């Protein structure tokens, strides 16, 4: 019986192999899928921008001679302003850019990072160098959730291209030129604040960061009771306490601030709210209105307020 079983096994194995190698077989499967189409490979960034309707950006990229750059191997990440973002620019600014190719090229290259940065790789207060050379600051917020670059909202993330990533943004990015101290010193509205910062020996501190500064104007200091500023200038510990109450050790743009509470560099709690269109900042000492928000500087952001808090 064992010999018979072995003979039957070898016979069936031979028939199977012979049938597989038979060039005259006609019983092969014919029910394979015929509706399969390979996944379309992503086009490069320049082509993807054209395909997705970034007509203003594509036109300026072409005028600046950067189309070949964005078609090259990369990888790149492009923060791509919408057509509406370009329409919001003053027409005189657009005309100036179009007639000054080097300036236009610098502006556009500030929107490009020489690396692939999908949204999942971004972190809060992350600095990434642009192709133009200046850094871009990435911020993540939780309420409402979102991603910003230099305070500008990313409204659609992770558009894939063969040579990188595109993130759509709703404004044009402008590279900041000054840190907090130099930005305030260059604006006559803040001469009292700058004098106080220097008197307290905080200039070097405010050149570090990143920080969010709620900057009272000269008029804000003038609202204090008579003699208060002179008294503070003669009491450095008290002056330092007041000044640090206006500083939060992080970069917080307006949308991240609203409805939230933060600990200031002095240790006080600061809250931001909005009522009837007015954005207010409150500490245990006072409440101020934000009269100008989201002034990006190299080491954070400055919000201008109308009272000392």
C-alpha positions as CSV (number, residue, x, y, z in Angstrom):
1,X,0.0,0.0,0.0
2,X,2.8,2.4,0.8
3,X,4.4,1.7,-2.6
4,X,1.1,2.4,-4.3
5,X,0.7,5.7,-2.5
6,X,4.2,6.8,-3.4
7,X,3.6,5.9,-7.1
8,X,0.3,7.9,-7.1
9,X,1.9,11.0,-5.5
10,X,4.8,11.0,-8.0
11,X,2.4,10.5,-10.9
12,X,0.3,13.5,-9.8
13,X,3.4,15.7,-9.3
14,X,4.6,14.9,-12.8
15,X,1.3,15.7,-14.4
16,X,1.1,19.0,-12.5
17,X,4.6,20.1,-13.6
18,X,4.1,18.9,-17.1
19,X,0.8,20.8,-17.4
20,X,2.4,24.0,-16.1
21,X,5.2,23.7,-18.7
22,X,2.8,22.7,-21.6
23,X,3.0,25.5,-24.2
24,X,-0.3,24.3,-25.7
25,X,-2.4,24.8,-22.5
26,X,-5.7,26.6,-23.1
27,X,-7.1,26.6,-19.6
28,X,-5.3,29.6,-18.1
29,X,-7.3,32.1,-16.1
30,X,-9.0,34.8,-18.1
31,X,-10.8,36.6,-15.3
32,X,-8.1,39.0,-14.3
33,X,-9.1,42.7,-13.6
34,X,-9.0,44.9,-16.6
35,X,-10.1,48.1,-14.8
36,X,-6.8,48.6,-13.0
37,X,-5.0,51.9,-13.6
38,X,-1.7,52.8,-11.9
39,X,-1.9,55.7,-9.4
40,X,-1.1,59.0,-11.1
41,X,2.3,60.2,-10.0
42,X,2.3,63.7,-8.5
43,X,3.5,66.5,-10.8
44,X,6.3,68.8,-9.6
45,X,5.5,71.8,-7.5
46,X,5.4,74.3,-10.4
47,X,3.0,72.1,-12.3
48,X,0.9,71.3,-9.2
49,X,0.5,75.0,-8.5
50,X,-0.7,75.6,-12.0
51,X,-3.1,72.7,-11.9
52,X,-4.6,73.8,-8.6
53,X,-5.3,77.4,-9.7
54,X,-2.6,79.4,-8.0
55,X,-2.6,81.7,-11.0
56,X,-1.2,84.9,-9.4
57,X,1.6,83.0,-7.7
58,X,2.5,81.1,-10.8
59,X,2.5,84.3,-12.9
60,X,5.0,85.9,-10.4
61,X,7.1,82.8,-10.2
62,X,7.4,82.8,-13.9
63,X,8.3,86.6,-14.0
64,X,10.9,86.0,-11.4
65,X,12.5,83.2,-13.4
66,X,11.9,80.6,-10.6
67,X,9.7,78.1,-12.5
68,X,12.7,75.9,-13.3
69,X,13.8,76.0,-9.6
70,X,10.4,74.8,-8.4
71,X,10.4,72.1,-11.1
72,X,13.8,70.8,-10.0
73,X,14.5,67.8,-7.8
74,X,14.1,69.6,-4.5
75,X,12.8,68.7,-2.0
76,X,11.0,71.9,-1.2
77,X,8.1,73.1,1.0
78,X,6.1,76.0,-0.5
79,X,3.8,78.2,1.6
80,X,1.6,79.2,-1.3
81,X,-0.6,82.3,-1.0
82,X,-4.0,82.2,-2.7
83,X,-5.0,84.5,-5.5
84,X,-7.1,86.4,-2.9
85,X,-4.0,87.0,-0.8
86,X,-2.3,88.7,-3.8
87,X,-5.5,90.7,-4.6
88,X,-5.3,92.1,-1.1
89,X,-2.0,93.7,-1.8
90,X,-1.8,97.4,-2.7
91,X,-1.7,97.6,-6.6
92,X,1.3,99.9,-6.2
93,X,3.2,97.2,-4.3
94,X,2.4,94.6,-7.0
95,X,3.6,97.0,-9.7
96,X,6.8,97.6,-7.8
97,X,7.4,93.9,-7.4
98,X,6.8,93.2,-11.1
99,X,9.2,95.9,-12.1
100,X,11.9,94.9,-9.6
101,X,12.8,91.3,-10.3
102,X,15.3,90.9,-7.5
103,X,12.9,92.1,-4.9
104,X,10.2,89.9,-6.3
105,X,12.5,86.9,-6.2
106,X,13.4,87.5,-2.6
107,X,9.8,87.8,-1.6
108,X,8.9,84.5,-3.4
109,X,11.9,82.6,-2.0
110,X,10.9,83.6,1.5
111,X,7.8,81.3,0.9
112,X,10.1,78.3,0.1
113,X,11.9,76.0,2.5
114,X,14.6,73.7,1.1
115,X,13.2,70.6,2.7
116,X,10.0,68.6,2.7
117,X,7.9,69.6,5.7
118,X,4.6,67.8,6.0
119,X,2.3,69.2,8.7
120,X,2.9,66.2,10.9
121,X,6.5,67.2,11.2
122,X,5.8,70.7,12.3
123,X,6.1,71.9,16.0
124,X,5.3,75.0,18.0
125,X,7.7,77.9,17.8
126,X,9.7,75.9,15.2
127,X,12.1,78.0,13.1
128,X,12.9,76.9,9.6
129,X,15.2,78.7,7.2
130,X,13.7,79.8,3.9
131,X,15.6,79.7,0.6
132,X,15.7,83.5,0.8
133,X,17.8,83.1,4.0
134,X,15.5,84.6,6.7
135,X,13.7,82.2,9.1
136,X,10.1,81.4,9.2
137,X,8.4,80.7,12.5
138,X,5.9,77.9,12.7
139,X,3.2,77.9,15.4
140,X,0.6,75.3,16.4
141,X,-2.5,76.2,18.3
142,X,-5.1,74.1,20.0
143,X,-8.1,76.4,20.4
144,X,-9.0,76.7,17.6
145,X,-6.7,74.1,16.2
146,X,-4.5,75.1,13.3
147,X,-1.0,75.9,12.0
148,X,0.4,79.4,11.3
149,X,3.6,80.5,9.6
150,X,4.6,84.0,10.8
151,X,1.1,84.3,12.2
152,X,-0.5,83.6,8.8
153,X,-3.0,80.7,8.7
154,X,-2.3,77.5,6.8
155,X,-5.8,76.9,5.3
156,X,-4.9,73.7,3.4
157,X,-2.0,71.5,4.3
158,X,0.0,68.7,2.7
159,X,-0.6,69.1,-1.0
160,X,1.8,66.5,-2.4
161,X,4.1,67.1,-5.3
162,X,6.8,64.9,-6.8
163,X,9.5,67.2,-5.4
164,X,8.0,68.4,-2.1
165,X,4.9,69.7,-0.3
166,X,2.6,72.7,-0.7
167,X,0.8,74.4,2.2
168,X,-1.8,77.0,1.2
169,X,-1.8,80.2,3.1
170,X,-4.2,83.2,3.1
171,X,-1.7,86.1,3.2
172,X,1.6,87.1,1.8
173,X,4.6,86.4,4.1
174,X,7.0,89.3,4.8
175,X,10.3,88.7,6.4
176,X,10.7,90.6,9.7
177,X,13.8,92.8,9.9
178,X,14.1,93.6,13.7
179,X,13.9,91.9,17.0
180,X,11.5,93.1,19.8
181,X,13.8,95.8,21.2
182,X,14.9,97.3,17.8
183,X,11.3,97.2,16.5
184,X,10.1,99.2,19.5
185,X,13.0,101.5,19.5
186,X,12.4,102.3,15.8
187,X,8.8,103.5,16.5
188,X,8.3,106.8,18.2
189,X,5.1,105.6,19.9
190,X,7.1,103.5,22.3
191,X,9.8,105.8,23.6
192,X,8.5,105.6,27.2
193,X,8.4,101.8,27.0
194,X,11.9,101.6,25.5
195,X,13.3,104.0,28.2
196,X,11.7,101.8,30.9
197,X,13.1,98.6,29.4
198,X,16.6,100.1,29.3
199,X,16.3,101.4,32.8
200,X,15.3,97.9,34.1
201,X,18.1,96.3,32.2
202,X,15.8,94.1,30.2
203,X,17.0,94.9,26.7
204,X,19.2,91.8,26.4
205,X,16.4,89.6,27.8
206,X,14.0,90.8,25.2
207,X,16.5,90.2,22.4
208,X,16.2,86.4,23.3
209,X,12.9,84.8,23.2
210,X,10.7,83.7,21.7
211,X,8.3,86.2,23.4
212,X,4.9,87.7,22.9
213,X,5.0,91.3,24.1
214,X,1.9,93.4,24.8
215,X,3.4,96.9,24.2
216,X,1.8,99.9,25.8
217,X,2.1,103.1,23.8
218,X,3.3,106.5,25.2
219,X,-0.3,107.4,25.5
220,X,-0.9,104.3,27.6
221,X,1.8,105.4,30.1
222,X,0.3,108.9,30.1
223,X,-3.0,107.5,31.4
224,X,-1.3,106.4,34.6
225,X,-1.7,108.7,37.7
226,X,0.7,111.6,37.7
227,X,4.2,110.7,38.9
228,X,3.7,106.9,38.4
229,X,6.3,106.6,35.6
230,X,8.9,108.6,37.5
231,X,8.3,106.5,40.6
232,X,8.7,103.3,38.7
233,X,12.0,104.5,37.1
234,X,13.3,105.0,40.7
235,X,12.2,101.6,41.8
236,X,13.8,99.0,39.5
237,X,12.3,95.9,41.1
238,X,8.8,97.3,40.8
239,X,9.5,98.5,37.2
240,X,10.7,95.1,36.2
241,X,7.6,93.5,37.7
242,X,5.4,95.8,35.7
243,X,7.3,95.3,32.4
244,X,7.5,91.5,32.7
245,X,3.7,91.4,33.2
246,X,3.5,92.4,29.6
247,X,5.6,89.5,28.3
248,X,4.6,85.9,27.7
249,X,7.4,83.4,27.0
250,X,6.1,82.0,23.7
251,X,4.9,83.2,20.3
252,X,1.2,83.8,20.5
253,X,-0.7,85.3,17.6
254,X,-4.1,86.7,18.0
255,X,-6.1,83.6,17.0
256,X,-4.2,81.5,19.6
257,X,-4.7,84.1,22.3
258,X,-8.5,84.6,22.2
259,X,-10.3,82.9,25.0
260,X,-7.2,81.6,26.6
261,X,-5.1,82.3,29.8
262,X,-1.3,82.4,29.9
263,X,1.3,82.9,32.6
264,X,3.4,86.0,32.0
265,X,7.2,86.2,32.5
266,X,6.5,87.9,35.8
267,X,4.3,85.0,36.9
268,X,0.9,86.7,36.7
269,X,-2.0,85.3,34.8
270,X,-3.1,87.1,31.6
271,X,-6.3,86.4,29.7
272,X,-7.5,87.6,26.3
273,X,-11.1,88.0,25.3
274,X,-13.2,89.6,22.6
275,X,-16.4,91.6,23.2
276,X,-18.3,93.5,20.5
277,X,-15.3,93.5,18.2
278,X,-12.9,94.7,20.9
279,X,-10.0,92.4,21.9
280,X,-9.0,93.0,25.5
281,X,-6.0,91.8,27.6
282,X,-6.6,91.5,31.3
283,X,-4.2,90.9,34.3
284,X,-4.9,91.3,38.0
285,X,-3.9,94.9,37.7
286,X,-5.7,96.3,34.7
287,X,-7.4,95.7,31.3
288,X,-6.2,97.1,28.0
289,X,-7.6,97.1,24.4
290,X,-5.4,95.6,21.7
291,X,-5.2,98.4,19.1
292,X,-2.9,96.6,16.7
293,X,-2.2,92.9,16.7
294,X,0.3,90.4,15.2
295,X,3.4,92.5,14.5
296,X,5.9,89.8,13.6
297,X,9.5,90.3,14.8
298,X,12.5,88.0,14.5
299,X,12.1,86.7,18.0
300,X,8.3,86.6,18.5
301,X,5.3,88.9,18.1
302,X,4.2,92.3,19.4
303,X,0.6,93.3,20.1
304,X,0.1,97.0,20.7
305,X,-2.2,98.0,23.6
306,X,-3.7,101.2,24.9
307,X,-3.1,100.8,28.6
308,X,-0.5,99.6,31.0
309,X,-1.5,96.2,32.5
